[in-house]
Amino acid sequence: MTKYILTKHAQEEMAIRGIPESILDVVMQTPGEVVPEKEELVAYQSVISFPEGPMLLRAIVADQDLPMRIITVYRTSKIEKYWRGS
């Protein structure tokens, strides 16, 4: 099981954006991709079906920390912009 902690910002953004922690857990345990971001951060991301259609769920993570710290979480319809296809 992937161990992580949610920052206060990540918790607030999940509440605002209506992202259940159960969906975040799935992405963190079995991400579709893990891609580098800036400043030693990585994005754990997967395409998830939401009522409004498929969306890319992205968790921006400081994975060098133990446990990993999730900085923010969001979903976007701009899958092509972020998906690297690896």
C-alpha distances in whole Angstrom, upper triangle without the diagonal:
4,6,10,13,15,19,22,23,20,20,24,23,21,23,26,25,24,20,18,15,13,14,13,9,10,12,9,7,10,13,16,17,16,20,21,23,26,25,22,20,18,18,15,17,17,20,20,23,24,28,29,28,25,24,22,19,19,16,18,16,17,14,17,16,13,12,12,15,15,19,20,19,22,23,26,28,29,26,29,29,25,24,25,24,23
4,6,10,13,16,19,20,17,18,21,21,19,21,24,23,22,18,17,13,13,14,11,8,10,10,7,6,9,11,15,15,13,17,18,19,22,22,19,16,15,14,12,14,15,19,19,22,23,27,28,27,24,22,20,17,16,13,15,12,13,11,13,13,11,9,9,11,12,16,17,16,19,20,23,26,26,24,26,26,23,22,22,23,21
4,7,10,13,17,18,15,16,20,20,18,21,23,23,22,19,17,13,14,15,12,10,12,12,9,9,13,14,18,17,16,18,19,20,22,21,18,16,15,15,13,16,18,21,21,24,25,28,30,29,26,24,22,18,17,14,15,12,12,10,12,11,8,6,7,9,10,14,16,16,19,21,24,27,28,26,29,28,24,24,25,25,24
4,7,10,13,14,12,13,16,16,15,18,20,20,20,17,15,12,13,14,11,10,13,12,9,10,14,14,18,17,15,17,18,18,19,19,16,14,13,14,12,15,17,20,20,23,24,27,28,28,25,23,20,17,15,11,12,9,10,9,11,9,8,5,4,6,7,11,12,13,17,19,22,25,26,25,27,26,23,23,24,25,24
4,6,10,11,9,10,13,14,13,16,18,18,18,16,15,11,14,15,12,11,15,14,11,13,17,17,20,20,17,19,19,19,20,19,17,15,15,15,14,17,19,22,21,24,24,27,28,28,26,23,21,17,15,12,12,10,10,11,13,10,9,7,6,5,6,9,11,12,16,19,22,26,26,25,28,27,24,24,26,27,26
4,6,8,6,6,10,11,10,12,15,15,15,13,13,10,13,14,10,11,15,14,12,15,17,17,20,20,18,19,19,18,19,18,17,14,15,14,14,16,18,21,20,23,22,25,26,26,24,21,19,15,14,10,10,9,11,12,15,12,12,10,9,6,5,7,8,9,13,16,20,23,24,24,26,25,22,23,25,27,26
4,5,5,6,9,10,11,13,14,15,16,15,15,13,16,17,13,15,18,17,15,18,21,20,22,22,19,20,19,18,18,17,17,14,15,15,16,18,20,23,22,25,24,27,27,28,26,23,20,17,15,11,11,10,11,13,15,13,13,12,10,7,6,6,8,10,14,17,20,24,25,25,27,25,23,24,26,28,28
4,5,5,6,9,10,11,12,14,15,15,15,14,17,18,15,17,20,19,18,21,23,22,25,24,22,23,22,20,20,20,20,17,18,18,18,20,22,24,23,26,24,26,27,28,27,23,22,18,17,14,13,13,14,17,19,16,17,15,14,10,9,8,9,11,14,18,21,25,25,26,29,27,24,26,29,31,31
4,5,5,6,9,10,11,12,14,13,15,14,18,17,15,17,20,18,17,21,23,21,24,23,21,21,20,18,18,18,18,16,17,16,17,18,21,22,22,24,22,25,25,26,24,21,19,16,14,12,11,12,14,17,19,17,18,17,15,11,9,7,6,9,11,15,18,22,22,23,26,24,22,24,26,29,29
4,5,5,6,9,10,10,12,10,12,11,14,14,11,13,16,15,14,17,19,18,20,20,18,19,19,17,17,18,18,14,15,13,14,15,17,19,18,21,19,22,22,23,21,18,16,13,11,9,9,10,12,15,17,16,17,15,13,9,7,6,4,6,9,12,16,19,20,21,23,22,19,21,23,26,26
4,6,5,6,9,10,10,9,10,9,13,13,11,13,16,16,15,18,20,19,22,22,21,22,22,20,21,21,21,18,18,16,16,17,19,20,19,21,19,21,22,23,22,19,18,15,14,11,13,13,15,17,20,18,18,16,15,12,9,9,8,8,11,14,17,21,22,23,26,25,22,24,26,28,29
4,5,5,6,9,10,10,12,12,15,16,14,16,19,18,18,21,23,22,24,24,23,23,24,21,22,22,23,20,20,18,18,19,21,22,20,22,20,21,22,23,23,20,19,16,15,13,14,16,18,20,23,21,22,20,18,14,12,11,9,9,11,14,17,20,22,23,26,25,23,25,28,30,30
4,5,5,6,8,8,11,11,15,14,12,15,18,16,17,20,21,20,21,21,20,21,21,19,20,21,21,18,18,16,16,16,18,19,17,19,17,19,19,20,19,16,15,12,12,11,12,14,17,19,22,21,22,20,18,14,11,10,7,7,7,10,13,17,18,19,23,21,19,21,24,26,27
4,6,5,6,5,7,8,11,11,9,12,15,14,14,18,19,18,20,20,20,21,21,20,21,22,22,19,18,16,15,15,16,17,15,16,14,16,17,18,17,15,14,11,11,10,12,14,17,19,22,21,22,19,17,14,11,11,8,6,7,10,13,16,18,19,22,21,19,21,24,25,26
4,6,5,6,8,9,13,13,12,15,17,17,18,21,22,21,23,24,23,24,25,23,25,26,26,22,22,19,19,18,19,19,17,18,16,17,18,19,19,17,17,14,15,14,16,18,20,22,26,24,24,22,20,17,14,14,11,10,10,12,16,18,21,22,25,24,23,24,27,29,30
4,6,8,11,13,16,15,14,18,20,19,20,23,24,22,24,24,24,25,25,23,24,25,26,23,22,20,20,19,20,20,18,18,16,17,16,19,19,16,17,14,15,15,16,19,22,24,27,26,27,24,22,19,16,15,12,10,10,12,14,17,19,21,24,23,22,24,27,29,30
4,6,9,12,14,13,12,16,17,16,18,21,21,20,21,21,22,22,23,21,23,25,25,21,20,18,17,16,16,16,14,15,12,13,13,15,15,13,13,11,12,13,15,18,21,23,26,25,26,24,22,19,15,15,11,9,7,8,11,13,16,17,21,20,19,21,24,25,27
4,6,10,12,11,11,14,16,15,17,20,21,19,21,22,23,24,25,24,26,27,27,23,22,19,18,17,16,16,13,14,11,12,13,15,15,13,14,12,14,14,17,19,22,24,27,26,27,24,22,20,16,17,13,11,9,10,13,15,18,19,22,22,21,22,25,26,28
4,6,8,7,8,11,12,12,13,16,17,16,17,19,19,21,22,21,24,25,25,21,19,16,15,13,13,13,11,12,10,12,13,14,14,11,12,9,11,11,14,16,20,21,24,23,24,21,19,17,14,14,11,8,8,8,12,14,17,17,21,20,19,20,23,24,25
4,5,6,7,9,10,11,13,15,16,16,18,20,20,22,24,23,26,27,26,22,21,18,16,15,14,15,12,13,11,13,15,16,16,14,14,11,13,13,16,17,20,21,25,23,23,20,19,17,14,16,13,11,11,12,15,17,20,20,23,23,21,22,25,25,26
4,5,5,6,9,10,10,12,14,14,17,19,18,21,22,22,24,25,24,20,19,16,14,14,14,16,13,15,14,17,19,19,18,16,15,12,13,11,14,15,18,18,22,20,20,17,15,14,12,14,12,10,12,13,17,19,22,21,24,24,22,22,24,25,25
4,5,5,7,9,10,11,12,13,16,18,19,21,24,24,26,27,26,22,20,18,15,14,14,15,12,14,13,16,18,18,17,16,15,12,14,13,17,17,20,20,23,22,21,18,17,17,14,17,15,13,14,14,18,20,22,21,24,25,22,22,24,24,25
4,5,5,6,9,10,11,11,13,15,16,19,21,21,24,26,24,20,18,15,12,11,10,11,8,10,10,14,16,15,13,12,12,9,11,11,15,16,19,19,23,22,22,19,17,17,14,16,14,11,11,11,14,16,19,17,21,21,19,18,21,21,21
4,5,5,6,9,10,10,12,14,14,16,18,18,21,22,21,17,15,12,9,9,10,12,10,13,13,16,18,17,15,13,11,8,9,8,11,12,15,15,19,18,18,16,14,13,10,13,11,8,10,11,14,17,18,17,20,20,17,17,20,20,20
4,5,5,6,8,10,13,14,14,17,20,20,23,24,22,18,16,14,11,11,11,14,12,15,16,19,21,20,18,16,14,11,12,10,13,13,16,15,19,18,17,14,13,13,11,15,14,12,14,14,18,20,22,20,23,23,20,19,21,21,21
4,5,5,6,7,10,12,13,17,19,20,24,25,23,19,17,14,10,10,9,11,10,13,14,18,19,18,15,14,13,10,12,11,15,15,18,17,20,20,19,17,15,16,14,17,16,13,14,14,17,19,20,18,21,22,19,17,19,19,19
4,6,5,5,7,9,10,13,16,17,20,21,19,16,13,10,7,6,6,9,9,12,14,18,19,17,14,12,10,8,8,8,11,12,15,14,18,18,18,16,14,14,12,15,13,11,12,12,14,16,17,15,18,18,15,14,16,16,16
4,6,6,9,10,9,13,15,16,19,20,17,14,12,10,6,8,9,12,13,16,17,21,22,21,18,16,13,10,10,8,10,10,12,11,15,15,14,13,10,11,10,13,13,11,13,14,17,19,20,18,20,20,17,16,17,18,17
4,6,10,11,11,15,17,19,22,23,20,17,14,13,9,11,11,14,14,17,19,22,24,22,19,18,16,13,13,12,14,13,15,13,16,17,16,14,12,14,13,17,17,15,17,17,20,22,23,20,22,23,19,18,19,19,17
4,7,9,10,14,17,19,22,23,21,18,15,13,9,9,8,11,12,15,18,21,23,20,17,16,14,12,13,12,15,14,17,15,18,19,18,17,15,17,15,18,18,16,17,17,19,20,21,18,20,21,17,15,16,15,14
4,5,7,10,13,15,19,20,18,15,12,9,6,6,6,9,11,14,17,20,21,19,15,14,11,10,9,10,12,12,15,14,17,18,18,17,15,16,14,16,16,13,14,14,16,17,17,14,16,17,14,12,13,12,12
4,7,10,14,16,19,22,20,17,13,10,8,6,5,7,10,13,16,20,20,17,14,12,10,10,10,12,14,15,18,16,20,21,22,21,18,19,17,19,18,15,15,14,15,16,15,12,14,15,12,9,10,9,9
4,6,10,12,16,18,16,14,10,8,6,5,7,10,13,16,19,22,22,19,16,14,11,11,10,11,12,13,15,14,17,19,20,20,16,17,16,17,17,15,15,14,15,16,15,12,13,14,10,8,8,8,7
4,7,10,13,15,13,10,7,6,5,6,9,12,15,19,21,25,24,22,18,16,13,12,10,10,10,10,12,11,13,16,17,17,14,15,13,15,15,14,15,15,16,18,17,14,15,15,11,10,9,10,9
4,7,10,13,11,9,6,5,7,8,11,14,17,21,22,26,25,23,19,17,13,13,10,10,10,10,12,11,14,17,19,19,15,16,14,15,15,14,15,15,16,18,16,13,14,13,9,9,8,10,9
4,7,9,7,6,4,6,9,11,14,17,20,24,25,29,28,26,22,20,16,15,12,12,9,10,10,10,12,15,18,18,15,15,14,14,15,15,16,17,18,20,18,16,16,14,11,12,10,13,12
4,7,7,5,5,6,10,12,15,18,20,24,25,28,27,25,22,19,16,15,11,11,8,9,10,11,13,15,18,19,15,14,13,12,13,14,15,16,16,19,16,16,16,13,10,12,12,15,15
4,6,6,8,10,13,15,19,21,24,27,28,31,30,28,26,22,19,18,14,13,10,11,10,12,13,15,19,19,16,15,14,13,14,15,17,19,19,21,19,19,19,16,13,16,15,19,18
4,6,9,12,15,18,21,24,26,30,30,33,32,31,29,25,22,20,16,15,11,11,9,11,11,13,17,18,15,14,14,12,14,17,19,21,22,25,22,22,23,20,17,19,19,22,21
4,7,10,13,16,20,23,25,29,30,33,32,31,28,25,21,20,16,14,10,9,7,8,8,10,14,15,12,12,13,12,14,17,19,21,22,25,23,22,23,20,17,19,18,21,19
4,7,10,13,17,20,22,25,26,29,29,28,25,21,18,16,12,10,7,6,5,7,8,10,13,14,10,10,10,9,11,13,15,17,19,22,20,19,20,18,15,16,16,19,18
4,7,9,13,16,19,22,23,27,26,25,22,19,15,13,10,8,6,5,7,7,9,12,14,14,11,11,10,10,11,12,14,15,17,19,18,16,17,16,12,13,13,15,14
4,6,10,13,15,19,20,23,23,21,18,15,11,10,6,5,5,6,9,9,13,14,16,16,12,12,9,10,10,9,11,12,13,16,15,13,15,13,10,10,11,14,13
4,7,11,13,16,18,21,21,20,16,14,10,8,6,5,7,7,10,10,14,15,16,15,12,12,10,11,11,10,11,12,13,16,15,13,15,15,11,11,12,13,13
4,7,9,13,15,18,18,16,13,10,7,5,4,6,9,10,14,14,17,19,20,18,15,15,12,14,12,10,10,9,11,13,12,10,12,12,9,8,10,11,12
4,6,10,12,16,16,14,10,8,6,6,7,9,12,14,17,17,21,22,22,21,18,18,15,17,15,12,11,10,11,12,12,9,12,13,10,9,11,11,12
4,7,9,13,13,10,6,6,4,6,9,12,15,17,21,21,24,25,26,24,21,21,18,19,17,13,12,9,9,9,11,8,11,13,11,9,12,12,14
4,6,10,11,8,6,5,6,7,10,13,16,18,22,22,26,26,27,25,22,22,18,20,17,13,12,9,10,10,13,10,14,16,14,13,16,15,17
4,7,8,6,4,6,9,10,13,16,20,22,26,26,29,30,30,28,25,25,22,23,20,16,14,11,11,11,14,12,16,18,17,15,19,18,20
4,5,5,6,7,10,10,14,16,20,22,26,26,30,30,31,29,26,25,21,22,19,15,13,10,11,10,14,13,17,18,18,17,21,21,23
4,5,8,10,13,14,17,20,23,26,30,30,34,34,34,32,29,28,25,25,22,18,16,13,13,12,16,16,19,21,21,21,24,24,26
4,7,8,12,13,17,20,23,26,29,30,34,34,35,33,30,29,25,25,21,18,15,12,11,10,13,14,17,19,19,19,23,23,26
4,6,10,12,16,19,22,25,29,29,33,33,34,32,29,28,25,25,22,18,15,11,11,8,12,12,15,17,17,16,20,20,23
4,7,9,13,16,19,22,26,26,30,31,31,30,27,26,22,23,20,16,13,10,9,7,10,9,12,14,14,13,16,16,19
4,6,9,13,16,19,22,23,27,28,29,27,24,23,19,19,16,13,10,6,5,5,8,7,11,12,11,11,15,15,18
4,6,10,13,15,19,20,23,24,25,24,21,20,16,17,14,11,8,5,5,6,7,6,9,10,8,8,12,13,15
4,7,10,13,16,17,21,21,22,21,17,16,13,14,11,7,6,4,7,9,10,9,13,13,10,11,14,15,16
4,6,9,13,14,18,18,20,18,15,14,10,11,8,6,5,6,8,11,11,10,13,12,9,10,13,15,15
4,6,10,11,15,15,16,15,11,10,7,7,6,4,7,9,11,15,15,14,17,15,12,13,15,17,17
4,7,9,12,13,15,14,10,9,6,6,5,6,9,11,13,17,16,15,17,15,12,14,15,18,18
4,6,9,9,11,11,7,6,4,6,7,9,12,15,17,20,20,19,20,19,15,16,17,19,19
4,6,6,9,9,6,5,6,7,10,12,15,18,20,24,23,22,23,21,18,19,19,22,21
4,5,7,8,5,7,8,10,13,14,17,20,22,25,24,22,24,22,19,19,19,21,19
4,7,8,7,9,11,12,16,18,21,23,25,28,27,26,27,25,22,22,22,24,21
4,6,5,7,10,12,15,17,21,23,26,29,29,27,29,27,24,24,24,26,24
3,5,8,11,14,17,19,22,25,28,31,30,29,31,29,26,26,26,28,26
4,6,10,12,15,17,20,23,26,29,29,28,30,29,25,26,26,27,25
4,7,9,12,14,17,20,23,26,26,24,26,25,21,22,22,24,22
4,6,9,11,15,18,21,24,24,24,26,24,21,22,23,25,24
4,6,7,11,14,17,21,21,20,23,21,18,19,21,23,22
4,7,10,14,17,20,20,20,22,20,17,19,21,23,23
4,7,10,13,17,17,17,20,18,15,18,20,22,23
4,7,10,14,15,15,18,16,14,16,18,20,21
4,7,10,12,12,15,14,12,14,17,19,21
4,7,9,9,13,12,11,13,16,18,19
4,5,7,10,10,9,11,15,16,19
4,6,9,9,10,11,15,16,19
4,6,5,7,9,12,14,17
4,5,6,6,9,10,14
4,6,5,8,9,13
4,6,8,11,14
4,6,9,11
4,6,8
4,6
4
